Amino acid sequence: MDADLPMPSALPIPLGEEAAPSGRAAILARLRERIVSFAASRYAGAHAEDLAQEVLMLLHEKYGHLDRIEDLLPLAFQILRFKLAAHRRKAARRGEYDAVDVDQFPPPSDAPDPATVLEHKELLAKLMGGIARMGERCRELFRLKLQGRSFAEIQGLMGATTLNTVYTWDHRCRKQLLETLGGSWQAAGGGVP
């Protein structure tokens, strides 16, 4: 065996076969170099060593009976092509090909833009001012509705005789609030509350 050829560390020599595999070990060592260079040339990059290791392990486990380079070379490259295809599919599934650097393109924020925030604040102030100028019954009705109460619950809390009475109060209060706001629910910028 050549002294300058490194022994592949992933392929341990089984006990009892110390003398026989020297030819196969040299073949696999040379084959490993070719596999790594082929995988690196096919965009495997940093994974080329790992893929070569997987191919050599498979050759060692499943094809231990082959010991000629003419048999091992085409088989190794066919296995490598399958491993490369699987690696590409896995990378595509994980989104590694179309990944974007977060520092260059930060994700969009869920926070509204300052103009929308200002528009909502102005509308809220306008609504609060309009409700403050309304009668006691309308203010109480809006307060209960904003608490999430149903019309049946409001009927009991406000002492209305029928549910239709609460509907009528609600309609009249919303109409009065709309008139207070200038006849439109839309804010100055066109947003709907």
Salt bridges, closest charged atoms under 4 A:
GLU49 OE1 - ARG32 NH2 2.53
GLU54 OE1 - LYS83 NZ 3.41
GLU70 OE1 - ARG68 NE 3.25
ASP71 OD2 - ARG68 NE 3.76
GLU96 OE2 - ARG94 NH1 3.76
GLU136 OE1 - ARG139 NH2 2.84
GLU140 OE2 - ARG143 NH2 2.47
ASP170 OD1 - LYS145 NZ 2.51
ASP170 OD2 - ARG174 NE 3.09
